[in-house]
C-alpha cells in the first residue's frame, strides 16, 4: 500500500531532482517532521542517471536506519530486504533486488575501501549530517575522493535538520542549498527553577535522577500524552526508573516505563517506540538515540536533562574517556521538537533560561575530540595523505599523529607510515584497530586462544556486563560471559557480546583461509566453534599446561568440587592465576601502550611513561595490587596517576613472548656518586618499563666518557677535580683576558663554558679515566693550551704575558684573576721614569699596586702619569720620613728607577 500522506518535503522534490541531475550535488536542510529521510530516497528511485545503481543512505544511528528502511518498504507495500534494505552492525537485510540501502557508521567506509569507484552506487546520501559523526566525515571525504578521481557521475546529497549549510556546500564545489520547513506543532518550553541537572550531576552527594523523577511526576499530572525523557547514559536511565518506582506516583499506575538506548536489541527498541496500548501511557527513558530520525508515536511531553555523554580523547595521554557534558543549543532544539511531531506538546528543560544562553550553539564534531586511530588506518589504506583529502573539519594534526603512532605499535603502519599487510587485515574485521590486532596476533602466536580473543574484543567494545561494584578485573567479565560468578549480568549486553564474538570468530576464520597465514591458522579456520574448555594443550610461559584443566576450572567453579570427589587436589587459585595470565596477555596485544609495571602501593608505571593507580584498593583483589605487571584497558585520565577502571594481570613470560620485537636492550652507563665510579648496565626495556638489568663488564669507551662528563657537569666540585697548578690557573686567566679582547678568536674560560665545551678540550684525553678521581692525573694547563694554535700562543705571549718588565729591569708577574682588571704589585721606586701605564691586549691598562720599600701597598693606580703629577708628592713625604735612606727624587719622571735602596751611579 503506497504512502499517500503529503509532507512538507514533497514541494522541494522537483527542485532537488533538477539539481542532482545537473550539478550532481545538493545540500538539503529540512526541519524535523518534513519527511526528508523517508521521502527523498523513494523519489530518486526512477531517476535516469541512476541507471540501475543503488541509492546508499548513511544514517548515524542503528535504530533510525532500521526504522527508515521499514517505513520506506511499507510505503512500497513490500518487506524490508526487497526494494529497500539496510546494513547495520550484526544485522543485514538486502537482496539482489535491493535498490535503496540504509547503512550505518563504518558500512559506507567498507564499501568505498572495497570498491573505490563505488560502481554499484548512483548516489550517496548523508542523513542527519549535523551530528558530525566521525564515520560520516570520513565517509564524505572518501566519497569526494571517489567522485573527483574515479566517478564524476556519482551524486552526493547532504541532509540535515539543524546545520549551517554553507561550509558543506562549499566543500561540495558550491552545491545548491535547499531549505524546507518541517511539519511540526507548537511546543511550550518550560525552564525548571532550582539547581540544574548538570550541577546536580557533578555535585557530590546529589542525585540528578531525583529531580528528573519529580519533574516526570509533575508533568504526567499536568499534561496528556506519552513522555520522552532524555538522559546521558544507561546508568542514569536505570536510576531514574528506580526513582519513579519508589515514588509511588498515582499517575504511574497506568503508565509503562520503558528504556531506549543503543544496547537494546532491535525488537526491544521497536517496543519502546511502538504506539502504546489503549488506556495506558508510556514514559520512555532515552539516551540521545531518540534525538533525530525516529518518530516516537504518542509523545507530547519531552523532559530534557540537558546532558549528553561523549567520548573525548586526551591529547596529553592519548587515552579516551567518557565525559558527561551540557548539550548544545541545536541538540536541545532537536530534543524539544520530539514533543511536536504529531500534536502540540510541552518541553521541560532542567536548566534555567540564563544557563541556556551560555550553551554552545552547535555540537563539537567528533573529529576534534575523538580517537583518530581508526581514521588514520582508513586513510592509510586509501593510499593518500590526510592533508590531500577534502574534509569539512580537517583532522587535528596532534590527534592524527597520536593515532599513527599507536598504529605503528600495533604494526599496522611501518616506519614510513605506510599501511602494512597486517594493517589491511585489521581493517577487514571492522572494529577498533586495538581489538582487531589482538585477534589477528593471537591467531599467529597462540591460535588456541583466538576464540578467547574474540570474546574479549566483544567485551571491550560493548558496555560493561557487570555492575560497578564488580571491581576492575577483566577476568571476572570473561568468567561471567561463561556463566561463572555471582554478579548480576546485563543480559541485553551479554547477548550482543555473544553475537559480536561469533561474528569476529567467523571473520577471523575466513581471513585465515584467504590469507593462508600458516598451518596453525588454517587448522583453526576448519575447527568447529567449540568452547574454550574443549581445546587442547598449549604453552603458558615456559612449561606446557593442560588448557582443559585450568580454563575449564577457572570458568566453571563446580569443577573444583568434582575434583575433590576424585581425590584430585584443589588448585583453583593457581588455575585462576593461569587464565588470568592469558587474559592479560591477550589484552596486552590490544593495549601495548598501557602495560604497567608495579611501583608499589597499588601504583604502576605504564609503558608510555605515565603513571596509573588502582583506586579503591579495599575492593580490588590482592593479586591485582601486588602483580608485577598488569594491562590497563580503561583509565579515567585524571591527575598525574590515572585511576585504573579495568585491567588484568599479565606475566613477564607472556610479555617477552608477545612483545619481544618491541623490546630493546640498551647499555646504560652512569656515575655512581656513592662508589665514586662508573656503573655500566645492560637494560632490557619495553618503553618506560625496565624488565631486566645486568652489569655490563665491557661498556663502550665513548659511553663511559660521556657518563663521566655528565657527572663532571653535575658534580659539586666540577672542574676542581682536575690538576690545577699555579701556572695552569694563570694560563686560564690569561686566556680569559684574551677572550675579553678577542671573543671570536679565543674561547671563554668560565666554569659554565668550559663544562659545556668539555667534549672538545677534555674528552680526547679521557681514554684511561674510569672514575672522577682519575681526572687528577690530567694537567689542566696542558689541555687548555692544546686548544690554541701556534699563532695564538705567540700572540697571547705578547698581548697577555706572564710577566711585565718594569723600568728597574725586574720581571713582575701579572695577576689575571680579574680578566678585565689585570694588575701587578711593584715597589714604587722601580717605576721611576715610567710615564705611561702598560696595556694588555693592546687596550686594557694594567692596574698597578705601588709598594713601599717594605712591600706594603701605598697606592693603586691605572694612570701613572696622573699619579706622578699629583699623588706622588704627598706619598713621598710619608715614605721619606719612614724610609730616610731610600732615594725619593723631586722629579719622578726623570729619576732613575731602582730595585735597591739607592740607584747605582
C-alpha positions in Angstrom: 0.0 0.0 0.0 1.5 3.3 -1.1 2.1 6.2 1.3 -0.5 8.9 0.2 0.1 11.4 3.1 1.6 14.8 2.0 4.7 16.0 3.7 6.4 19.4 3.5 9.5 18.0 1.7 7.3 17.0 -1.2 7.2 20.5 -2.5 11.0 20.6 -2.8 11.5 17.3 -4.5 11.2 18.5 -8.1 13.8 21.2 -7.5 16.1 18.7 -5.7 15.8 16.3 -8.6 16.8 19.1 -11.0 19.9 20.0 -9.1 21.0 16.4 -8.7 20.5 15.8 -12.4 22.5 18.9 -13.4 25.2 19.6 -10.8 25.2 16.2 -9.1 25.4 17.6 -5.6 23.0 19.3 -3.2 22.6 20.2 0.5 19.1 19.8 2.0 18.1 21.5 5.3 14.8 20.2 6.4 13.3 20.7 9.9 12.1 17.7 11.9 8.8 16.3 10.5 9.5 17.4 6.9 9.9 13.8 5.8 13.3 14.0 4.2 14.6 10.7 5.5 11.8 8.5 4.0 10.6 10.6 1.1 13.8 11.6 -0.7 15.3 8.0 -1.4 11.9 6.9 -2.8 11.7 10.0 -5.0 15.1 9.2 -6.5 14.3 5.5 -7.4 13.3 6.1 -11.0 15.8 8.9 -12.0 17.5 8.0 -15.3 21.0 8.8 -14.0 20.7 6.0 -11.5 21.0 3.6 -14.4 20.1 0.6 -12.2 22.6 1.6 -9.5 21.7 1.7 -5.8 20.9 4.5 -3.5 23.1 4.4 -0.4 21.9 6.4 2.6 24.1 6.8 5.6 22.2 7.0 9.0 24.3 7.7 12.1 22.1 5.6 14.4 21.1 1.9 14.1 17.5 2.4 15.2 17.0 5.2 12.8 18.4 3.2 9.9 16.2 0.2 10.6 13.1 2.4 11.1 13.7 4.4 7.9 14.1 1.2 5.9 11.0 -0.4 7.3 8.9 2.8 6.7 10.0 3.1 3.1 9.5 -0.6 2.4 6.0 -0.3 3.9 5.3 2.7 1.7 6.1 0.4 -1.3 3.9 -2.3 0.1 7.0 -4.6 0.5 9.0 -6.3 3.2 12.5 -5.0 4.1 15.1 -6.7 2.0 13.3 -6.3 -1.3 13.5 -2.8 -2.9 14.6 -1.3 0.4 17.1 -2.9 2.7 19.6 -2.0 5.4 23.0 -2.9 6.7 23.8 -2.3 10.3 26.0 -3.9 12.9 25.1 -7.6 13.3 22.0 -7.3 11.1 21.7 -7.1 7.3 18.5 -7.2 5.2 19.4 -6.8 1.5 18.9 -8.9 -1.6 19.7 -8.7 -5.4 16.5 -6.7 -5.8 17.5 -4.0 -3.3 17.8 -0.5 -4.8 17.9 1.5 -1.6 20.4 0.6 1.2 20.2 2.3 4.5 23.6 1.8 6.2 25.2 2.9 9.5 28.6 4.1 10.6 31.5 2.1 9.1 29.5 0.3 6.5 29.9 3.0 3.9 33.6 3.2 4.6 33.9 -0.5 4.0 32.1 -0.1 0.7 34.4 2.6 -0.5 37.6 0.8 0.6 36.5 -2.4 -1.2 35.3 -0.6 -4.3 36.9 2.8 -4.6 34.8 3.7 -7.7 31.5 2.7 -5.9 30.3 1.1 -9.2 27.1 -0.2 -7.5 26.1 3.2 -6.2 24.4 6.0 -8.1 24.1 8.4 -5.2 25.4 8.6 -1.6 23.0 10.4 0.8 24.3 11.5 4.2 21.4 12.0 6.5 21.4 13.8 9.9 24.9 15.1 9.0 24.6 17.8 11.7 25.6 15.0 14.3 29.1 15.2 12.8 29.8 11.6 13.3 33.4 10.6 12.7 32.4 7.9 10.2 30.2 10.3 8.4 33.0 12.9 8.0 35.4 10.1 6.8 32.7 8.6 4.5 32.1 12.0 2.9 35.9 12.6 2.4 36.3 9.2 0.8 33.2 9.7 -1.3 34.5 13.0 -2.6 37.8 11.4 -3.4 36.0 8.7 -5.4 33.9 11.3 -7.2 36.8 13.6 -8.1 39.2 10.8 -9.2 37.0 7.9 -10.5 33.3 8.7 -10.7 32.4 12.2 -11.7 28.8 10.9 -12.3 28.4 9.9 -8.6 25.7 12.1 -6.9 26.2 13.3 -3.4 23.4 14.7 -1.2 23.8 16.0 2.4 20.7 16.2 4.5 20.3 17.8 8.0 17.7 19.2 10.3 19.9 21.7 12.1 23.1 22.7 10.4 24.8 25.7 8.8 24.7 24.6 5.2 27.3 27.0 3.8 30.6 25.1 4.8 29.5 21.8 3.5 28.1 23.4 0.3 31.5 24.9 -0.3 33.1 21.5 0.2 30.8 20.1 -2.5 32.0 22.7 -5.0 29.3 25.2 -4.2 26.5 22.8 -4.2 22.9 24.3 -4.3 21.2 24.6 -0.9 17.5 23.8 -0.4 15.6 24.5 2.8 12.3 23.0 3.8 10.2 23.8 6.9 9.1 20.8 8.9 5.6 19.8 9.8 5.7 20.4 13.5 3.2 21.6 16.1 3.8 24.3 18.7 5.8 23.2 21.8 5.8 25.2 25.0 9.2 25.4 26.7 9.4 25.4 30.5 12.7 26.1 32.2 12.8 24.4 35.6 13.8 26.6 38.6 16.3 25.5 41.1 19.7 23.8 40.6 20.2 22.5 37.1 20.5 18.8 36.3 24.1 19.4 35.2 25.1 20.9 38.5 23.3 18.2 40.4 25.1 15.5 38.3 28.5 17.0 39.2 27.8 17.8 42.9 29.0 15.0 45.3 26.1 13.6 47.3 23.4 14.9 44.9 21.2 12.7 42.7 20.2 14.3 39.5 17.7 11.4 38.9 15.6 12.5 41.9 14.9 15.8 40.2 14.2 14.1 36.9 11.7 11.7 38.6 10.0 14.7 40.4 9.5 16.6 37.1 8.2 13.4 35.4 5.6 13.0 38.1 4.6 16.7 37.8 4.4 16.6 34.0 2.3 13.4 34.0 -0.3 15.0 36.2 -0.4 18.3 34.2 -0.3 17.1 30.6 -1.7 14.4 28.4 0.2 12.0 26.1 3.3 9.9 26.3 6.6 11.3 27.6 10.2 11.1 26.2 12.9 11.8 28.8 16.5 12.5 27.6 19.3 11.3 30.0 23.0 11.0 29.4 23.5 7.2 29.8 22.2 3.8 30.7 23.1 4.2 34.3 21.0 7.3 34.6 18.1 5.6 32.8 18.1 2.8 35.4 18.4 5.1 38.4 15.6 7.3 37.1 13.4 4.2 36.6 14.2 3.1 40.2 13.3 6.6 41.5 10.0 6.5 39.6 9.1 3.1 41.0 10.0 4.3 44.5 8.0 7.5 44.2 4.6 5.7 44.1 3.1 8.5 42.0 -0.5 7.8 41.2 -0.1 8.5 37.5 2.4 5.6 37.2 -0.3 3.0 37.8 -1.5 3.3 34.2 2.0 4.1 32.8 4.6 1.8 31.3 8.2 2.8 31.9 10.5 1.7 29.1 14.1 2.4 28.2 15.6 3.2 24.8 19.3 3.0 24.2 21.8 1.5 21.8 22.5 -1.6 23.8 19.0 -3.0 23.3 18.0 -5.5 20.7 16.1 -4.3 17.6 12.8 -5.7 18.9 13.3 -4.1 22.3 13.9 -0.7 20.6 10.9 -1.3 18.5 8.8 -1.9 21.6 10.0 1.4 23.0 8.9 3.5 20.0 5.7 1.5 19.2 2.4 3.1 19.9 1.1 2.4 23.4 -1.8 0.2 24.4 -5.2 1.7 24.7 -5.9 3.2 28.1 -2.2 3.3 29.1 0.5 6.0 29.0 4.2 5.5 28.3 7.3 7.1 29.7 10.4 6.5 27.5 13.7 7.0 29.2 16.2 7.5 26.4 19.7 8.4 25.7 20.4 10.8 22.8 19.4 7.9 20.5 15.9 9.4 20.1 17.1 12.9 19.2 16.5 12.6 15.5 15.2 10.4 12.6 12.8 8.5 14.9 9.2 9.4 15.5 8.0 8.0 18.8 4.3 7.6 18.5 2.2 9.4 21.0 4.9 11.6 22.6 3.5 15.0 23.7 5.9 15.7 26.6 9.7 16.0 26.5 11.9 16.2 29.6 15.4 17.2 28.8 18.1 16.8 31.4 20.4 18.9 29.2 23.1 16.3 29.5 24.8 14.1 26.9 27.7 11.6 27.1 30.5 11.8 24.7 33.9 10.1 24.3 36.8 12.5 24.4 40.4 11.9 23.7 43.1 13.4 26.0 45.8 14.9 23.7 48.3 14.7 26.6 47.9 11.0 27.2 46.3 9.6 24.1 43.6 8.0 26.2 39.9 8.2 25.6 37.4 8.8 28.3 33.6 9.2 28.6 32.6 12.7 29.7 29.1 13.9 30.6 28.6 17.4 29.1 25.9 20.0 28.6 24.0 19.7 25.3 24.4 22.2 22.5 21.6 24.5 21.5 20.9 22.6 18.3 20.7 19.3 20.1 18.4 20.8 22.7 16.2 22.2 20.0 16.0 18.8 18.3 15.0 17.1 21.6 12.4 19.8 22.1 11.0 19.1 18.7 10.2 15.5 19.6 7.2 16.8 21.5 5.7 18.4 18.5 5.9 15.8 15.8 2.3 14.7 15.9 0.5 17.3 18.0 1.1 20.3 20.2 3.3 19.5 23.2 5.5 20.7 26.0 9.2 20.5 26.8 10.7 20.8 30.3 14.3 21.8 30.4 16.1 21.0 33.6 18.1 24.2 33.5 17.4 27.9 33.6 16.9 30.4 30.8 20.1 32.1 31.9 22.0 28.9 31.6 20.5 28.3 28.1 22.1 31.5 26.9 25.6 30.1 27.6 25.2 26.8 25.9 27.3 26.1 22.8 25.5 26.8 19.6 26.4 23.5 17.9 27.8 20.2 19.0 31.5 19.6 18.6 32.4 17.4 15.7 33.8 14.1 16.7 36.8 14.8 14.5 38.0 17.4 17.0 37.8 15.3 20.2 37.9 11.6 19.3 40.5 8.8 18.9 41.6 9.2 15.3 43.4 5.8 15.2 40.7 4.1 13.1 40.5 7.1 10.8 44.3 7.1 10.3 44.2 3.4 9.4 41.4 4.0 6.9 43.3 7.0 5.3 46.5 4.9 5.1 44.5 2.0 3.4 43.1 4.5 0.9 46.6 5.3 -0.1 46.8 9.1 0.3 48.0 11.7 2.7 45.3 13.1 5.1 46.2 16.7 4.0 45.3 15.9 0.4 41.7 14.9 1.2 38.7 17.2 1.3 37.5 17.5 4.9 34.6 19.5 6.3 36.7 19.6 9.5 40.3 18.6 9.0 41.7 16.1 11.5 43.8 17.9 14.1 47.4 17.2 13.5 48.3 16.2 17.0 45.4 13.8 17.4 46.1 12.3 13.9 49.7 11.8 14.7 48.8 10.1 18.0 46.7 7.7 16.1 49.5 7.0 13.6 51.9 6.3 16.5 49.6 3.8 18.0 49.1 2.1 14.7 52.9 1.7 14.5 52.8 0.0 17.9 50.0 -2.2 16.6 52.2 -3.0 13.5 49.5 -1.6 11.1 51.9 1.1 9.8 55.6 0.8 9.0 58.3 3.4 9.9 57.3 5.4 6.8 53.7 5.4 8.0 52.6 3.2 5.1 50.0 0.5 5.8 51.3 -3.0 6.3 49.7 -6.2 5.2 48.8 -6.8 8.8 47.1 -3.4 8.8 44.9 -4.3 5.8 43.8 -7.5 7.5 42.9 -5.4 10.6 40.5 -3.3 8.5 38.7 -6.3 7.3 37.5 -7.3 10.8 35.7 -3.9 11.1 36.4 -3.0 14.7 38.8 -0.7 16.5 42.4 -1.4 15.4 43.4 -2.4 19.0 40.9 -5.2 19.1 41.5 -6.5 15.5 45.2 -6.5 16.2 44.6 -8.6 19.3 42.6 -11.2 17.4 45.0 -11.5 14.5 48.1 -11.6 16.5 46.6 -14.2 18.8 46.0 -16.3 15.8 49.7 -16.1 14.9 51.3 -16.7 18.3 48.6 -18.9 20.1 45.8 -20.0 17.8 44.2 -22.0 20.5 43.2 -18.7 22.2 41.6 -17.0 19.2 38.1 -17.6 20.5 39.1 -16.0 23.8 40.5 -13.0 21.9 37.2 -12.7 20.0 35.2 -12.8 23.2 37.5 -10.2 24.9 37.2 -7.9 21.8 33.4 -8.1 22.1 33.5 -7.4 25.8 35.8 -4.4 25.4 33.8 -2.7 22.7 30.5 -3.1 24.5 29.1 -1.6 27.7 30.2 -3.4 30.9 28.1 -6.6 31.6 28.8 -6.3 35.3 27.8 -3.5 37.8 30.5 -1.0 39.0 30.6 -2.9 42.3 32.1 -5.9 40.5 35.6 -4.3 40.6 38.1 -3.8 37.8 39.3 -7.3 36.9 38.6 -8.2 33.3 38.9 -11.9 34.1 35.7 -11.6 36.1 34.0 -10.4 32.9 35.3 -13.2 30.9 34.2 -15.7 33.5 30.7 -14.0 33.7 30.5 -14.5 29.9 30.7 -18.2 30.6 28.2 -18.3 33.4 30.6 -18.1 36.4 30.5 -15.7 39.2 27.7 -14.3 41.4 27.2 -10.8 39.9 24.0 -9.7 38.2 24.7 -9.6 34.5 23.2 -7.2 31.9 21.5 -9.8 29.7 20.9 -7.3 26.8 24.6 -6.5 26.6 25.5 -10.2 27.2 23.6 -11.3 24.1 25.1 -8.5 22.0 28.6 -9.5 23.1 28.0 -13.1 22.1 26.8 -12.0 18.7 29.9 -9.9 18.2 32.1 -12.6 19.4 30.6 -15.1 16.9 31.0 -12.6 14.1 34.6 -11.9 15.0 35.5 -15.6 15.1 33.7 -16.2 11.7 35.5 -13.3 10.1 38.9 -14.4 11.5 38.5 -17.9 10.2 37.6 -16.6 6.8 40.7 -14.4 6.8 42.8 -17.3 8.0 41.8 -19.2 4.8 42.0 -16.2 2.4 45.5 -15.1 3.5 46.8 -18.6 4.2 48.5 -17.5 7.3 50.1 -20.9 8.1 49.2 -24.4 9.2 48.0 -23.4 12.7 45.7 -20.7 11.4 44.4 -22.9 8.6 43.7 -25.6 11.1 41.8 -23.1 13.3 39.8 -22.0 10.3 38.5 -25.5 9.9 37.7 -26.2 13.5 34.2 -26.1 15.0 33.1 -23.2 17.2 33.9 -25.2 20.4 34.0 -23.8 23.9 37.3 -22.8 25.5 37.2 -25.7 27.8 37.4 -28.3 25.0 40.7 -27.1 23.4 44.0 -28.9 23.6 47.3 -28.3 25.2 49.1 -25.0 24.9 52.2 -23.4 26.4 51.9 -21.0 29.3 55.2 -19.3 30.0 58.0 -21.9 29.6 56.0 -25.0 30.5 53.2 -26.8 28.7 50.0 -26.7 30.7 46.7 -28.5 30.0 44.3 -25.8 28.9 41.4 -28.1 29.6 42.4 -28.2 33.2 42.9 -24.6 34.1 40.4 -22.9 31.7 37.5 -25.2 32.5 38.0 -24.9 36.2 38.5 -21.1 36.0 35.3 -20.6 34.1 33.3 -23.3 35.9 33.9 -23.4 39.7 31.9 -26.6 40.2 34.8 -28.5 38.6 36.8 -27.9 41.8 34.3 -29.9 43.9 34.2 -32.6 41.2 38.0 -33.0 41.5 37.7 -33.4 45.3 35.4 -36.4 44.8 38.1 -37.9 42.5 40.8 -37.3 45.1 42.3 -34.6 42.9 44.0 -31.6 44.6 42.0 -28.3 44.6 44.3 -25.9 42.8 41.6 -23.4 41.9 43.7 -20.4 42.9 46.6 -21.5 40.8 44.2 -22.1 37.9 42.7 -18.7 38.3 46.1 -17.2 38.0 46.9 -19.2 34.9 43.8 -18.0 33.0 44.4 -14.5 34.4 47.8 -14.5 32.7 46.3 -15.3 29.4 43.5 -12.8 29.6 46.1 -10.2 30.5 48.5 -11.5 27.8 45.9 -11.1 25.1 44.8 -7.7 26.5 48.4 -6.5 26.2 48.1 -7.0 22.4 45.2 -4.6 22.3 46.7 -2.1 24.7 50.5 -2.4 24.3 50.9 1.2 25.4 49.1 0.5 28.7 51.2 -2.3 30.0 52.1 -1.3 33.6 54.9 -2.2 36.0 54.2 -2.3 39.7 55.8 0.6 41.7 54.3 -0.5 45.0 51.2 0.6 46.9 48.8 -0.1 44.0 50.7 2.3 41.6 52.0 1.3 38.2 54.3 2.8 35.6 52.8 2.4 32.1 54.8 1.7 29.0 54.2 5.2 27.7 55.8 6.6 30.9 52.6 7.8 32.5 51.5 6.7 36.0 48.4 4.8 36.9 46.9 3.6 40.2 44.2 1.3 41.5 41.6 3.5 43.1 39.6 1.9 45.9 42.1 -0.9 46.7 39.9 -2.3 49.5 37.5 -3.6 46.8 40.2 -5.0 44.5 41.7 -8.5 44.7 45.1 -8.5 46.2 46.7 -10.2 43.2 45.9 -7.1 41.1 47.6 -4.8 43.6 50.7 -7.0 44.0 51.1 -8.2 40.4 54.4 -7.3 38.9 52.7 -6.4 35.6 49.2 -5.5 34.6 47.4 -4.2 31.5 45.0 -1.3 31.9 42.2 -1.4 29.4 40.4 1.6 30.8 41.6 4.6 32.8 39.9 7.9 33.9 42.9 10.1 32.8 42.6 12.3 35.9 45.6 13.6 37.8 49.3 12.6 37.5 48.3 9.0 38.1 45.2 7.9 36.1 42.8 5.7 38.1 42.6 2.2 36.6 39.0 1.2 35.8 39.5 -2.1 34.0 42.6 -4.2 34.0 44.1 -7.7 34.0 47.4 -9.3 35.3 50.0 -10.3 32.7 53.1 -12.4 33.3 56.6 -11.4 32.3 57.0 -14.5 30.2 54.0 -13.5 28.2 55.3 -10.0 27.8 58.6 -11.3 26.5 56.9 -13.7 24.1 54.3 -11.4 22.7 56.3 -8.1 22.7 59.8 -9.3 22.1 60.1 -7.4 18.8 59.2 -4.2 20.6 61.7 -4.7 23.4 65.1 -3.1 23.2 68.4 -3.8 25.0 70.4 -0.7 25.7 73.6 -0.1 27.5 73.2 2.4 30.3 76.3 4.0 31.9 76.1 6.4 34.8 78.3 7.7 37.5 77.6 6.2 41.0 78.4 9.0 43.3 78.4 6.8 46.4 81.0 4.5 44.9 82.7 7.4 43.0 83.0 5.2 39.9 81.2 4.4 36.7 78.4 1.8 36.8 77.6 0.1 33.5 74.4 -2.0 32.9 72.7 -3.8 30.1 69.0 -2.9 30.4 66.1 -4.7 28.7 63.1 -2.4 28.5 59.7 -2.1 26.9 59.1 1.6 26.5 59.4 3.1 30.0 59.2 -0.4 31.7 62.5 -1.9 32.7 62.3 -5.7 32.5 65.9 -6.7 33.3 69.2 -5.1 34.5 72.6 -6.8 34.5 76.1 -5.4 34.9 78.0 -4.7 31.7 81.7 -5.6 32.1 82.7 -4.1 28.8 80.9 -0.8 28.2 81.9 1.3 25.2 84.7 3.8 25.9 82.7 6.6 24.4 79.7 5.8 26.6 81.9 5.8 29.7 83.4 9.1 28.7 80.1 10.7 28.2 78.9 9.4 31.6 81.9 10.9 33.2 81.4 14.2 31.5 77.8 14.2 32.7 78.9 13.5 36.2 81.6 16.2 36.0 78.9 18.7 34.9 76.6 17.8 37.7 79.3 17.2 40.4 79.6 19.8 43.1 83.3 20.3 42.6 83.2 20.3 38.8 86.5 21.4 37.3 88.2 21.4 40.6 88.7 17.7 40.1 91.4 18.4 37.5 95.0 19.2 38.5 95.3 23.0 38.6 98.9 24.1 39.1 99.7 27.8 39.7 100.8 28.2 36.1 97.6 26.4 34.9 95.5 28.8 36.9 97.3 31.8 35.4 97.0 30.3 31.9 93.3 30.0 32.3 93.2 33.6 33.5 95.3 34.9 30.6 93.0 33.1 28.2 90.1 34.7 29.8 91.6 38.1 29.1 92.2 37.2 25.5 88.5 36.2 25.3 87.6 39.6 26.5 89.7 41.4 23.9 89.1 38.9 21.1 85.9 36.9 21.8 85.7 35.5 18.3 89.3 34.1 18.4 89.7 32.8 22.0 87.2 30.5 23.9 85.5 31.6 27.2 87.1 30.3 30.3 84.4 30.5 32.9 83.2 27.2 34.5 79.9 27.0 32.7 81.6 27.4 29.3 84.4 25.0 30.0 82.0 22.3 31.2 79.7 22.9 28.2 82.7 22.5 25.8 84.4 19.7 27.6 83.7 17.3 24.7 86.2 19.4 22.7 89.1 20.0 25.1 88.8 17.3 27.8 87.1 14.3 26.2 90.0 13.4 23.9 92.3 12.8 26.9 89.9 10.6 29.0 90.7 7.2 27.4 92.0 5.8 30.7 89.7 7.6 33.0 87.2 5.4 34.8 86.2 7.5 37.8 86.3 11.2 38.5 89.3 10.9 40.8 91.3 9.7 37.8 90.9 13.3 36.4 93.6 14.4 38.8 96.1 12.8 36.5 95.3 15.3 33.8 97.3 18.6 33.6 94.6 21.2 33.1 97.0 23.8 31.8 98.3 21.5 29.0 94.7 20.6 28.0 93.8 24.3 27.7 97.0 25.2 25.9 96.2 22.4 23.4 93.1 24.3 22.3 95.4 27.1 20.9 97.2 27.2 17.6 100.9 28.1 17.4 100.0 31.6 16.2 97.5 32.1 19.1 100.2 31.0 21.6 102.6 33.6 20.2 100.0 36.3 20.2 99.0 35.6 23.8 102.6 35.8 25.0 102.7 39.2 23.5 99.3 40.6 24.5 98.9 38.7 27.8 102.4 37.9 29.0 103.0 36.1 32.3 105.3 38.9 33.5 105.9 42.6 32.7 109.4 44.1 32.8 109.3 47.3 34.7 111.8 50.2 34.4 114.1 48.8 37.1 114.6 45.7 35.0 112.6 43.4 37.2 110.1 41.0 35.7 106.9 41.3 37.7 104.2 38.6 37.4 100.8 39.7 36.2 97.7 38.8 38.2 94.9 38.0 35.8 92.3 36.9 38.3 90.0 39.7 37.1 90.5 39.5 33.3 89.0 43.0 32.9 91.4 44.5 35.5 94.8 42.7 35.4 97.3 44.1 37.9 100.9 43.9 39.1 102.4 44.7 42.5 105.7 46.5 42.3 107.8 48.8 44.6 107.2 52.4 43.7 110.9 53.1 43.2 111.1 50.6 40.4 108.6 52.6 38.4 110.5 55.9 38.3 110.8 57.2 34.8 107.7 55.3 33.5 105.4 58.0 32.1 102.5 55.8 30.8 100.6 52.8 32.1 101.3 49.5 30.4 98.5 48.0 28.3 97.5 44.3 28.0 95.7 43.1 24.9 96.5 46.4 23.3 93.7 48.1 25.2 93.4 47.1 28.9 95.5 49.2 31.2 97.3 47.3 33.9 96.2 48.2 37.4 99.5 48.9 39.3 99.7 48.4 43.1 102.6 50.6 44.2 104.5 49.2 47.2 106.7 50.8 49.9 110.3 49.6 50.3 108.9 47.1 52.8 106.5 45.8 50.1 103.4 47.3 51.7 100.8 48.9 49.4 100.8 52.6 49.4 98.8 53.4 46.2 96.7 51.7 43.4 96.5 53.3 40.1 95.9 52.7 36.4 97.1 56.1 35.4 100.8 56.5 36.2 101.2 59.9 34.6 98.5 61.4 36.9 100.0 59.7 39.9 103.5 61.2 39.3 101.9 64.6 38.8 99.7 64.7 41.9 99.6 61.9 44.5 103.3 61.1 44.5 104.3 64.2 46.4 102.0 63.5 49.3 103.1 59.9 49.5 106.8 61.0 49.1 106.6 63.0 52.4 105.3 60.0 54.3 107.7 57.5 52.8 110.8 59.8 53.1 110.1 60.0 56.9 109.8 56.3 57.3 112.5 55.3 54.9 115.1 58.1 55.0 117.9 56.1 53.5 116.0 55.5 50.3 116.0 57.7 47.3 113.0 60.0 46.9 113.6 62.3 44.0 111.7 65.5 43.4 111.2 64.7 39.7 109.9 61.1 39.3 109.7 61.4 35.5 113.5 61.9 35.2 114.6 59.8 38.2 116.5 56.6 37.7 114.4 53.5 38.7 116.0 51.1 41.1 115.3 47.9 43.0 117.9 48.8 45.6 118.0 51.4 48.4 119.6 54.0 46.1 120.3 53.8 42.4 123.8 52.9 41.3 126.0 55.6 39.9 
